[in-house]
Amino acid sequence: MSITPPQVTVVGTLTADAELRFLDSGKAVASVNIASNSRKKDPNTGQFVDGDTTFLRATVWGEYAENVAESLTKGARVIAVGSLKQRSWEKDGVKKTSYDLDVDEIGPSLRWATAKVNKSKGRAAANSGGAWGGNDSDW
């Protein structure tokens, strides 16, 4: 029996521009840091109060990584969906753990912003047919 990592959806703000790099194989990889926190109205003061912030590192691969690096910048509010992965290591005798998101989908949140979408020149844009711009054989 195989265990699949949990799928999660995160809404938050990018803390920096996407960091794009290329592996020796030439494959692109982009990393972004997403800060997400809750905001509640204090019943006593009527003021909004920010809750604790969760920071999550997210990774995108291939041509998708290049699109992310070109499109999303520091301060952008994003919606990201992917598999949650746990990494553990030890440094100076102290055990550390972080949670990373292996991104399936990421894009701007349009709650308080607008965006103009341009098809990339990659595989999906090169295909013809179908309402989504690809063809049935890509499924």
Summary of the structure (lengths in Angstrom):
residues: 139
radius of gyration: 18.2
end to end distance: 25.3
largest distance: 58.4
contacts: 334
relative contact order: 0.20
helix: 12%
strand: 50%
